[in-house]
Amino acid sequence: VEVMNEDGTMARLPQLQTIAAKFGLKIISIKDLIEYRLQLDSLIEE
C-alpha cells in the first residue's frame, strides 16, 4: 500500500506525519520493526 498525495506523487515523511496525527496513527521505521521482531520473535523452532 502506498499513500499518495492529491497530485499523484508518493507521500513523504512530512505528509505521512500530518496524516498520522490527523487519524491518531503511529509511524515506525523498518529499523524499529526489525528491532521489535528480534526482541520478541523466536528465530529457532524447537
The first five atom37 places (N, CA, C, CB, O) and aatype in JSON, in Angstrom:
{
  "aatype": [19, 6, 19, 12, 2, 6, 3, 7, 16, 12, 0, 1, 10, 14, 5, 10, 5, 16, 9, 0, 0, 11, 13, 7, 10, 11, 9, 9, 15, 9, 11, 3, 10, 9, 6, 18, 1, 10, 5, 10, 3, 15, 10, 9, 6, 6],
  "atom_mask": [
    [1, 1, 1, 1, 1],
    [1, 1, 1, 1, 1],
    [1, 1, 1, 1, 1],
    [1, 1, 1, 1, 1],
    [1, 1, 1, 1, 1],
    [1, 1, 1, 1, 1],
    [1, 1, 1, 1, 1],
    [1, 1, 1, 0, 1],
    [1, 1, 1, 1, 1],
    [1, 1, 1, 1, 1],
    [1, 1, 1, 1, 1],
    [1, 1, 1, 1, 1],
    [1, 1, 1, 1, 1],
    [1, 1, 1, 1, 1],
    [1, 1, 1, 1, 1],
    [1, 1, 1, 1, 1],
    [1, 1, 1, 1, 1],
    [1, 1, 1, 1, 1],
    [1, 1, 1, 1, 1],
    [1, 1, 1, 1, 1],
    [1, 1, 1, 1, 1],
    [1, 1, 1, 1, 1],
    [1, 1, 1, 1, 1],
    [1, 1, 1, 0, 1],
    [1, 1, 1, 1, 1],
    [1, 1, 1, 1, 1],
    [1, 1, 1, 1, 1],
    [1, 1, 1, 1, 1],
    [1, 1, 1, 1, 1],
    [1, 1, 1, 1, 1],
    [1, 1, 1, 1, 1],
    [1, 1, 1, 1, 1],
    [1, 1, 1, 1, 1],
    [1, 1, 1, 1, 1],
    [1, 1, 1, 1, 1],
    [1, 1, 1, 1, 1],
    [1, 1, 1, 1, 1],
    [1, 1, 1, 1, 1],
    [1, 1, 1, 1, 1],
    [1, 1, 1, 1, 1],
    [1, 1, 1, 1, 1],
    [1, 1, 1, 1, 1],
    [1, 1, 1, 1, 1],
    [1, 1, 1, 1, 1],
    [1, 1, 1, 1, 1],
    [1, 1, 1, 1, 1]
  ],
  "atom_positions": [
    [[0.85, -1.17, 0.0], [0.0, 0.0, 0.0], [0.9, 1.23, 0.0], [-0.97, 0.0, 1.23], [1.87, 1.3, 0.75]],
    [[0.57, 2.18, -0.83], [1.3, 3.44, -0.85], [0.32, 4.57, -0.57], [2.01, 3.66, -2.21], [-0.83, 4.53, -1.02]],
    [[0.77, 5.55, 0.18], [-0.04, 6.73, 0.44], [0.36, 7.78, -0.59], [0.15, 7.26, 1.91], [1.54, 8.12, -0.73]],
    [[-0.63, 8.28, -1.3], [-0.37, 9.22, -2.38], [-0.86, 10.62, -1.99], [-1.04, 8.76, -3.68], [-1.86, 10.77, -1.29]],
    [[-0.14, 11.62, -2.47], [-0.59, 13.0, -2.35], [-1.71, 13.24, -3.37], [0.59, 14.0, -2.56], [-1.91, 12.43, -4.27]],
    [[-2.41, 14.34, -3.22], [-3.51, 14.64, -4.14], [-3.03, 14.81, -5.57], [-4.22, 15.89, -3.7], [-3.81, 14.6, -6.5]],
    [[-1.77, 15.19, -5.76], [-1.25, 15.37, -7.13], [-0.73, 14.06, -7.73], [-0.14, 16.4, -7.13], [-0.19, 14.07, -8.84]],
    [[-0.89, 12.95, -7.02], [-0.49, 11.64, -7.54], [0.92, 11.22, -7.17], [0.0, 0.0, 0.0], [1.32, 10.1, -7.48]],
    [[1.68, 12.09, -6.51], [3.02, 11.72, -6.08], [2.95, 10.94, -4.78], [3.91, 12.98, -5.91], [1.96, 11.03, -4.04]],
    [[3.99, 10.16, -4.51], [4.03, 9.38, -3.28], [4.26, 10.3, -2.09], [5.14, 8.29, -3.36], [5.12, 11.17, -2.13]],
    [[3.48, 10.1, -1.02], [3.62, 10.91, 0.18], [4.96, 10.62, 0.84], [2.47, 10.64, 1.17], [5.39, 9.47, 0.92]],
    [[5.61, 11.66, 1.31], [6.88, 11.56, 2.02], [6.62, 11.73, 3.52], [7.92, 12.62, 1.5], [5.49, 11.98, 3.94]],
    [[7.67, 11.6, 4.31], [7.53, 11.63, 5.77], [6.74, 12.83, 6.29], [8.89, 11.61, 6.4], [5.86, 12.63, 7.13]],
    [[7.01, 14.05, 5.85], [6.22, 15.16, 6.41], [4.7, 15.01, 6.17], [6.69, 16.48, 5.8], [3.9, 15.28, 7.06]],
    [[4.33, 14.57, 4.98], [2.91, 14.36, 4.69], [2.36, 13.19, 5.5], [2.69, 14.12, 3.19], [1.23, 13.25, 5.99]],
    [[3.16, 12.14, 5.64], [2.71, 10.98, 6.42], [2.53, 11.34, 7.89], [3.71, 9.84, 6.29], [1.61, 10.85, 8.54]],
    [[3.39, 12.2, 8.41], [3.26, 12.63, 9.81], [1.97, 13.42, 10.01], [4.47, 13.49, 10.23], [1.31, 13.29, 11.04]],
    [[1.61, 14.24, 9.03], [0.37, 15.0, 9.11], [-0.84, 14.06, 9.11], [0.27, 15.99, 7.93], [-1.76, 14.23, 9.91]],
    [[-0.82, 13.09, 8.22], [-1.92, 12.11, 8.14], [-2.0, 11.3, 9.43], [-1.73, 11.17, 6.93], [-3.09, 11.08, 9.96]],
    [[-0.85, 10.87, 9.95], [-0.82, 10.08, 11.19], [-1.41, 10.87, 12.35], [0.62, 9.65, 11.51], [-2.18, 10.33, 13.15]],
    [[-1.05, 12.15, 12.45], [-1.58, 12.99, 13.53], [-3.09, 13.16, 13.39], [-0.88, 14.37, 13.53], [-3.82, 13.12, 14.38]],
    [[-3.55, 13.35, 12.18], [-4.98, 13.55, 11.92], [-5.81, 12.34, 12.34], [-5.22, 13.85, 10.44], [-6.9, 12.5, 12.89]],
    [[-5.29, 11.14, 12.09], [-6.05, 9.92, 12.36], [-5.58, 9.16, 13.6], [-5.98, 9.03, 11.18], [-6.05, 8.05, 13.85]],
    [[-4.66, 9.75, 14.37], [-4.19, 9.11, 15.59], [-3.38, 7.84, 15.34], [0.0, 0.0, 0.0], [-3.47, 6.88, 16.11]],
    [[-2.6, 7.84, 14.25], [-1.79, 6.68, 13.91], [-0.35, 6.88, 14.34], [-1.85, 6.41, 12.4], [0.11, 8.01, 14.51]],
    [[0.37, 5.78, 14.52], [1.79, 5.85, 14.85], [2.59, 5.54, 13.6], [2.15, 4.87, 15.99], [2.14, 4.79, 12.73]],
    [[3.77, 6.11, 13.52], [4.68, 5.84, 12.42], [5.91, 5.15, 13.0], [5.08, 7.15, 11.66], [6.48, 5.6, 13.99]],
    [[6.31, 4.04, 12.36], [7.53, 3.35, 12.76], [8.42, 3.19, 11.54], [7.22, 1.97, 13.41], [7.97, 3.29, 10.4]],
    [[9.68, 2.94, 11.8], [10.62, 2.7, 10.71], [10.83, 1.2, 10.54], [11.98, 3.42, 10.97], [10.46, 0.41, 11.41]],
    [[11.41, 0.82, 9.43], [11.77, -0.58, 9.22], [12.74, -1.02, 10.31], [12.39, -0.8, 7.81], [12.66, -2.15, 10.8]],
    [[13.66, -0.14, 10.69], [14.61, -0.45, 11.77], [13.86, -0.76, 13.06], [15.59, 0.73, 11.99], [14.2, -1.72, 13.76]],
    [[12.85, 0.04, 13.4], [12.05, -0.21, 14.6], [11.38, -1.58, 14.53], [10.98, 0.89, 14.77], [11.36, -2.31, 15.52]],
    [[10.84, -1.92, 13.37], [10.17, -3.2, 13.2], [11.14, -4.37, 13.35], [9.49, -3.25, 11.84], [10.82, -5.36, 14.0]],
    [[12.31, -4.25, 12.76], [13.32, -5.3, 12.87], [13.74, -5.49, 14.33], [14.55, -4.97, 12.01], [13.83, -6.62, 14.8]],
    [[13.99, -4.39, 15.04], [14.4, -4.48, 16.45], [13.31, -5.15, 17.29], [14.71, -3.09, 17.01], [13.6, -5.98, 18.15]],
    [[12.06, -4.78, 17.04], [10.93, -5.38, 17.76], [10.86, -6.88, 17.51], [9.61, -4.71, 17.34], [10.73, -7.67, 18.45]],
    [[10.96, -7.26, 16.24], [10.87, -8.68, 15.89], [12.03, -9.47, 16.49], [10.86, -8.86, 14.38], [11.83, -10.59, 16.95]],
    [[13.23, -8.91, 16.49], [14.39, -9.6, 17.06], [14.23, -9.81, 18.56], [15.67, -8.83, 16.77], [14.69, -10.81, 19.1]],
    [[13.59, -8.87, 19.24], [13.4, -8.98, 20.69], [12.31, -9.98, 21.05], [13.06, -7.62, 21.27], [12.42, -10.68, 22.05]],
    [[11.25, -10.05, 20.25], [10.08, -10.81, 20.66], [9.86, -12.12, 19.92], [8.9, -9.98, 20.51], [9.17, -13.0, 20.43]],
    [[10.41, -12.27, 18.75], [10.18, -13.48, 17.98], [11.27, -14.51, 18.23], [10.1, -13.16, 16.48], [12.45, -14.18, 18.36]],
    [[10.85, -15.75, 18.3], [11.81, -16.84, 18.4], [12.29, -17.19, 17.0], [11.19, -18.09, 19.12], [11.47, -17.5, 16.12]],
    [[13.58, -17.14, 16.78], [14.12, -17.41, 15.46], [14.41, -18.88, 15.24], [15.38, -16.6, 15.24], [14.67, -19.32, 14.12]],
    [[14.36, -19.66, 16.32], [14.65, -21.09, 16.24], [13.43, -21.86, 16.71], [15.91, -21.47, 17.09], [12.92, -21.63, 17.81]],
    [[12.97, -22.78, 15.86], [11.84, -23.62, 16.25], [12.35, -24.81, 17.03], [11.03, -24.08, 15.01], [13.37, -25.41, 16.67]],
    [[11.66, -25.16, 18.1], [12.06, -26.3, 18.92], [11.18, -27.49, 18.65], [12.02, -25.95, 20.39], [11.36, -28.54, 19.25]]
  ]
}
